[in-house]
């Protein structure tokens, strides 16, 4: 017999993945230079050179058993120590080696965290719009995901609605800042209001901070665990996919109080066993070099994203589309309501007629209708061409 919960998910489609795969198929058929894929947060910028150099050195000189063998489930000690130092320097978090273990990407950490703190019948709250995989992660445990509606027009968290949705069944709240898909960031004042609810209720916070290093202008990321008294209630999740441009290596990590982390580690042992050692050791080199040069490579990458961000926002506004300014991550979430098309139709036509892949806003919850998500983690030259084509398409829709 199949697990009925997961069998019921077979009818659900991952719009992001399907769009990405269709774009790859079209690119293989008509040439990669003729397809413009903005569906996936897949950085085109190079990762820190220290990572590549460390990987080459490992392949050339490491002992085979260390290179190809198992890693301890709790991870490489040096990696954990340096992640703790990085979080202390960057976000003021008081984690030590014992509070951290590596996972297969931040996504793996989210799945472990939800399994560790929920039971069938529990409820998990999150804020719309949200990363679509949160749903299966929660529902797969027998718990239920309840979505707090946003405040228009910039999709800021609706804290009044959040408090109204609190019940005895709520065991944790899952927050994501900077946000995927909007690029919005939770203001410190909003986080402090959530923290007050946590103090009063004792619920836990799973804080998805994979885009924490990617904020723009004078905005900085506030890690939830850095707020007074919140360390003990928070599971912080992050990784190297976004700010270090290492999505395919799946190097993530979870941080939290030892009693919670020990349960997550047991789940990790019984499901994944261990995260690959090579990625941890090479990422360690990137972290050490980053601290030595004040994260120059990350800063240069962020500056590059910032230029693309402003280009994309300005271009959408020139097309006559409403587009609030994203302050983090590397996504723009413009409204396409003025075209008269719904989100899915807009994206399907844009892909079929102009070979540009974007994601309908409905992939991130009902509130996303009338919007699309576009990633600006790709090259500027193709981005300029794609924006010209999108402008043609928007003009055609308005006629």
C-alpha positions as CSV (number, residue, x, y, z in Angstrom):
1,X,0.0,0.0,0.0
2,X,1.2,3.5,-0.8
3,X,1.2,6.3,1.7
4,X,-2.1,8.0,1.0
5,X,-0.8,11.5,2.0
6,X,1.9,11.4,-0.5
7,X,-0.1,9.6,-3.2
8,X,-2.6,12.5,-2.9
9,X,0.2,14.8,-3.8
10,X,0.8,13.1,-7.2
11,X,-1.8,15.4,-8.8
12,X,0.0,18.5,-7.5
13,X,2.4,20.0,-10.0
14,X,5.5,22.0,-9.2
15,X,4.9,25.0,-11.5
16,X,8.4,26.3,-10.9
17,X,10.1,23.0,-11.8
18,X,7.8,22.3,-14.7
19,X,8.4,25.7,-16.2
20,X,12.2,25.3,-15.7
21,X,12.2,21.9,-17.4
22,X,10.1,23.1,-20.3
23,X,12.5,26.0,-20.8
24,X,15.4,23.6,-20.9
25,X,13.6,21.4,-23.4
26,X,12.9,24.3,-25.7
27,X,16.5,25.6,-25.3
28,X,17.8,22.2,-26.4
29,X,15.5,22.3,-29.4
30,X,16.0,25.8,-30.6
31,X,19.3,26.9,-28.9
32,X,19.9,28.2,-25.4
33,X,20.6,31.7,-26.7
34,X,16.9,31.8,-27.9
35,X,15.3,30.9,-24.5
36,X,15.2,33.3,-21.6
37,X,14.6,31.5,-18.3
38,X,13.7,33.7,-15.3
39,X,11.7,30.9,-13.5
40,X,14.3,29.6,-11.2
41,X,16.5,31.2,-8.5
42,X,19.6,29.7,-10.2
43,X,22.5,32.3,-10.0
44,X,24.5,32.9,-13.1
45,X,27.4,34.6,-11.3
46,X,30.4,32.6,-10.3
47,X,30.7,31.2,-6.8
48,X,33.6,32.4,-4.6
49,X,36.9,31.3,-6.3
50,X,38.1,29.8,-3.0
51,X,35.3,27.2,-3.2
52,X,36.4,26.1,-6.7
53,X,40.0,26.0,-5.8
54,X,39.3,24.0,-2.6
55,X,37.2,21.5,-4.6
56,X,40.0,21.1,-7.2
57,X,42.6,20.6,-4.4
58,X,40.3,17.9,-2.8
59,X,39.9,16.1,-6.0
60,X,43.6,16.1,-6.7
61,X,45.1,15.4,-3.3
62,X,42.6,14.1,-0.8
63,X,42.7,10.5,0.5
64,X,40.0,8.5,-1.3
65,X,38.3,7.4,1.9
66,X,38.0,11.1,3.0
67,X,37.0,12.2,-0.5
68,X,34.4,9.6,-1.4
69,X,33.5,8.2,2.0
70,X,30.8,8.9,4.6
71,X,30.8,12.1,6.6
72,X,29.6,12.1,10.3
73,X,25.9,12.9,10.4
74,X,26.5,15.9,12.5
75,X,28.9,17.2,9.8
76,X,32.5,18.3,9.5
77,X,33.6,19.9,12.7
78,X,35.5,22.7,10.9
79,X,32.5,23.5,8.8
80,X,30.2,23.8,11.8
81,X,32.7,26.0,13.7
82,X,33.1,28.4,10.7
83,X,29.4,28.6,10.1
84,X,29.0,29.7,13.7
85,X,31.7,32.3,13.3
86,X,30.1,33.5,10.1
87,X,26.7,33.9,11.7
88,X,28.1,35.7,14.7
89,X,30.0,38.2,12.4
90,X,27.2,38.7,9.9
91,X,24.0,38.6,12.0
92,X,25.1,38.7,15.6
93,X,23.9,35.2,16.3
94,X,25.4,33.5,19.4
95,X,25.6,30.0,17.9
96,X,28.4,27.6,18.6
97,X,29.5,24.4,16.8
98,X,27.2,22.2,18.9
99,X,24.1,24.3,17.7
100,X,24.7,23.6,14.0
101,X,24.6,20.7,11.6
102,X,24.8,20.6,7.8
103,X,21.9,19.5,5.6
104,X,21.3,19.0,1.9
105,X,20.4,22.6,1.2
106,X,18.2,24.9,3.3
107,X,15.2,23.0,1.9
108,X,16.4,19.8,3.6
109,X,16.7,21.8,6.8
110,X,13.2,23.1,6.5
111,X,11.8,19.5,6.0
112,X,13.7,18.2,9.1
113,X,12.6,21.1,11.2
114,X,8.9,20.7,10.5
115,X,9.1,16.9,11.1
116,X,10.9,17.6,14.4
117,X,8.4,20.0,15.9
118,X,5.0,18.8,14.6
119,X,2.6,15.9,15.1
120,X,-0.5,14.8,13.1
121,X,-3.2,17.4,13.6
122,X,-0.9,20.2,14.6
123,X,-1.1,23.5,12.7
124,X,1.8,25.5,11.2
125,X,1.3,29.2,10.3
126,X,3.1,30.9,7.5
127,X,2.8,34.3,5.7
128,X,1.6,34.7,2.1
129,X,2.9,34.6,-0.5
130,X,5.2,31.6,0.4
131,X,7.6,29.1,-1.1
132,X,5.2,26.4,-2.5
133,X,7.2,23.4,-1.1
134,X,6.2,24.5,2.4
135,X,2.8,22.9,1.9
136,X,4.1,19.4,1.1
137,X,6.7,19.6,3.9
138,X,4.0,20.3,6.4
139,X,1.2,18.1,5.1
140,X,3.6,15.2,4.8
141,X,3.9,15.1,8.6
142,X,0.1,15.0,9.1
143,X,0.1,18.6,10.2
144,X,-1.8,21.4,8.4
145,X,-0.4,24.6,6.9
146,X,-2.5,27.7,7.5
147,X,-1.6,30.8,5.5
148,X,-1.8,34.3,6.9
149,X,-3.1,36.7,4.2
150,X,-0.8,39.6,3.3
151,X,-1.4,43.3,3.4
152,X,-1.6,45.0,0.0
153,X,0.0,46.2,-2.1
154,X,3.5,45.2,-1.1
155,X,2.6,41.9,0.6
156,X,3.8,42.9,4.0
157,X,2.8,40.5,6.9
158,X,-0.6,41.0,8.3
159,X,0.1,40.7,12.0
160,X,-3.5,41.3,13.1
161,X,-4.6,38.4,11.0
162,X,-1.7,36.3,12.3
163,X,-2.8,36.8,15.9
164,X,-6.4,36.0,15.0
165,X,-5.3,32.7,13.5
166,X,-3.5,31.5,16.6
167,X,-5.1,28.4,18.1
168,X,-4.1,25.8,20.6
169,X,-3.2,23.6,17.6
170,X,-0.5,26.0,16.3
171,X,2.9,24.6,17.3
172,X,5.1,26.9,15.1
173,X,5.3,29.7,12.7
174,X,7.4,29.5,9.5
175,X,8.8,32.8,8.4
176,X,10.8,33.6,5.3
177,X,12.7,36.9,5.1
178,X,13.8,38.2,2.6
179,X,10.8,36.6,0.9
180,X,10.5,34.3,-2.0
181,X,8.7,35.3,-4.3
182,X,8.3,39.0,-3.6
183,X,11.8,40.1,-2.5
184,X,10.2,41.8,0.5
185,X,11.8,41.9,3.9
186,X,10.1,41.8,7.3
187,X,10.8,45.0,9.2
188,X,12.5,44.6,12.6
189,X,9.3,46.1,14.2
190,X,7.2,43.3,12.7
191,X,9.6,40.6,13.8
192,X,9.5,42.1,17.3
193,X,5.7,41.8,17.3
194,X,5.9,38.1,16.3
195,X,8.5,37.7,19.1
196,X,6.1,39.1,21.6
197,X,3.5,36.5,20.5
198,X,6.2,33.8,20.9
199,X,6.9,34.9,24.5
200,X,3.2,34.8,25.4
201,X,2.4,31.4,23.7
202,X,5.7,29.5,23.6
203,X,5.2,28.5,20.0
204,X,8.4,27.9,18.0
205,X,9.7,29.8,15.0
206,X,11.2,28.2,11.9
207,X,13.1,31.0,10.3
208,X,14.0,30.4,6.6
209,X,16.9,32.9,6.0
210,X,18.4,31.6,2.8
211,X,18.4,35.1,1.3
212,X,19.6,36.8,4.5
213,X,22.9,38.1,2.9
214,X,21.0,39.5,-0.1
215,X,19.5,42.9,1.0
216,X,19.9,46.2,-0.9
217,X,20.4,49.9,-0.3
218,X,20.5,50.7,3.4
219,X,18.4,47.7,4.4
220,X,20.0,44.9,6.5
221,X,18.6,41.5,7.4
222,X,17.5,41.0,11.0
223,X,17.8,37.3,12.0
224,X,14.9,36.3,14.2
225,X,17.1,34.5,16.7
226,X,19.0,37.7,17.4
227,X,16.0,39.3,19.0
228,X,15.9,39.3,22.8
229,X,14.9,35.9,24.3
230,X,14.2,34.4,20.8
231,X,17.3,32.2,20.5
232,X,15.7,29.4,22.5
233,X,12.5,29.4,20.4
234,X,14.0,29.6,17.0
235,X,15.3,27.2,14.4
236,X,17.4,29.2,11.9
237,X,17.9,27.8,8.4
238,X,20.3,29.0,5.9
239,X,22.9,27.8,3.3
240,X,25.3,28.6,0.5
241,X,22.9,28.3,-2.5
242,X,22.0,31.9,-2.9
243,X,24.5,34.4,-1.5
244,X,27.4,32.1,-2.5
245,X,25.9,31.0,-5.8
246,X,26.2,27.2,-5.0
247,X,22.6,26.0,-5.6
248,X,23.6,22.6,-7.1
249,X,26.0,21.7,-4.3
250,X,23.1,21.5,-1.8
251,X,25.1,22.9,1.2
252,X,22.7,24.1,3.8
253,X,22.6,24.1,7.6
254,X,20.2,24.2,10.6
255,X,20.9,26.1,13.8
256,X,19.0,26.0,17.1
257,X,18.9,24.9,20.7
258,X,20.6,21.6,21.3
259,X,17.4,19.8,22.4
260,X,15.6,20.6,19.2
261,X,18.6,20.1,17.0
262,X,19.2,16.6,18.5
263,X,15.8,15.5,17.2
264,X,16.4,17.0,13.8
265,X,19.7,15.2,13.6
266,X,18.1,11.9,14.4
267,X,15.6,12.5,11.5
268,X,18.6,13.4,9.3
269,X,20.4,10.2,10.3
270,X,17.4,8.0,9.5
271,X,16.6,9.7,6.2
272,X,19.6,11.4,4.6
273,X,22.3,9.8,6.7
274,X,24.8,12.7,6.1
275,X,25.4,15.7,3.9
276,X,28.3,15.2,1.4
277,X,31.7,16.1,3.0
278,X,33.3,17.7,-0.2
279,X,30.8,20.6,-0.3
280,X,31.3,21.3,3.4
281,X,35.0,21.4,3.2
282,X,35.1,23.6,0.2
283,X,32.4,25.9,1.6
284,X,34.6,26.2,4.7
285,X,37.4,27.6,2.6
286,X,34.9,30.2,1.1
287,X,33.8,31.2,4.6
288,X,37.3,31.6,5.9
289,X,38.4,33.7,2.8
290,X,35.2,35.7,3.2
291,X,35.9,36.7,6.7
292,X,39.5,37.6,5.8
293,X,38.4,40.0,3.0
294,X,35.1,41.2,4.6
295,X,33.1,39.0,2.2
296,X,34.3,40.9,-0.9
297,X,33.0,38.2,-3.3
298,X,29.5,38.2,-1.7
299,X,29.4,42.0,-1.7
300,X,30.4,42.1,-5.4
301,X,27.7,39.5,-6.2
302,X,25.2,41.6,-4.3
303,X,26.1,44.7,-6.1
304,X,25.6,42.9,-9.4
305,X,22.2,41.7,-8.3
306,X,21.3,45.2,-7.2
307,X,22.0,46.6,-10.7
308,X,19.8,43.9,-12.3
309,X,17.1,44.5,-9.6
310,X,16.9,48.2,-10.5
311,X,16.9,47.5,-14.2
312,X,14.1,45.0,-13.9
313,X,11.9,47.2,-11.6
314,X,12.4,50.3,-13.8
315,X,11.6,48.3,-17.0
316,X,8.4,46.9,-15.6
317,X,7.3,50.3,-14.5
318,X,8.0,51.7,-18.0
319,X,5.8,49.0,-19.4
320,X,3.0,50.4,-17.3
321,X,3.0,47.5,-14.8
322,X,2.7,48.2,-11.1
323,X,5.8,46.9,-9.4
324,X,6.8,47.5,-5.8
325,X,10.5,47.6,-5.0
326,X,12.0,44.4,-3.7
327,X,14.6,45.0,-1.0
328,X,16.1,41.5,-0.8
329,X,16.6,38.1,-2.5
330,X,16.7,38.2,-6.3
331,X,13.1,38.2,-7.4
332,X,10.7,40.8,-8.7
333,X,6.9,40.3,-8.3
334,X,5.2,42.7,-10.7
335,X,1.4,43.0,-11.2
336,X,0.2,42.0,-14.7
337,X,-3.4,42.8,-14.0
338,X,-3.4,45.7,-16.5
339,X,-2.9,43.2,-19.3
340,X,-6.3,41.6,-18.7
341,X,-4.7,38.2,-18.4
342,X,-4.6,35.9,-15.4
343,X,-1.2,34.8,-14.1
344,X,-1.1,31.4,-15.7
345,X,-2.3,32.6,-19.1
346,X,0.2,35.4,-19.1
347,X,3.1,33.1,-18.3
348,X,2.1,30.4,-20.8
349,X,1.7,32.9,-23.6
350,X,5.0,34.7,-22.8
351,X,6.8,31.4,-22.9
352,X,5.2,30.1,-26.1
353,X,5.2,33.3,-28.0
354,X,8.4,35.0,-26.8
355,X,10.4,32.1,-25.2
356,X,10.6,33.8,-21.8
357,X,10.0,31.6,-18.8
358,X,8.5,33.2,-15.7
359,X,6.4,31.8,-12.8
360,X,2.7,32.6,-12.3
361,X,2.1,34.3,-8.9
362,X,-0.5,31.6,-8.1
363,X,2.3,29.1,-7.5
364,X,2.9,31.0,-4.2
365,X,-0.7,31.1,-3.0
366,X,-4.0,32.5,-4.0
367,X,-2.9,36.1,-3.2
368,X,-0.4,35.8,-6.1
369,X,-3.1,35.9,-8.8
370,X,-2.4,38.9,-11.1
371,X,1.3,38.7,-10.5
372,X,4.4,36.9,-11.9
373,X,7.7,36.1,-10.3
374,X,10.8,36.9,-12.3
375,X,14.3,36.0,-11.1
376,X,17.1,38.5,-11.9
377,X,19.9,36.0,-11.0
378,X,20.8,35.8,-14.7
379,X,23.1,37.6,-17.1
380,X,22.5,41.3,-17.9
381,X,22.8,41.0,-21.6
382,X,20.1,38.4,-21.9
383,X,18.0,40.3,-19.3
384,X,18.0,43.4,-21.5
385,X,16.8,41.4,-24.5
386,X,14.1,39.6,-22.5
387,X,12.8,42.9,-21.1
388,X,12.5,44.3,-24.6
389,X,10.5,41.2,-25.6
390,X,8.3,41.4,-22.5
391,X,7.5,45.1,-23.3
392,X,6.4,44.0,-26.8
393,X,4.2,41.3,-25.3
394,X,2.6,43.7,-22.7
395,X,1.9,46.2,-25.5
396,X,0.3,43.5,-27.6
397,X,-1.9,42.4,-24.7
398,X,-3.1,46.0,-24.2
399,X,-4.3,46.4,-27.8
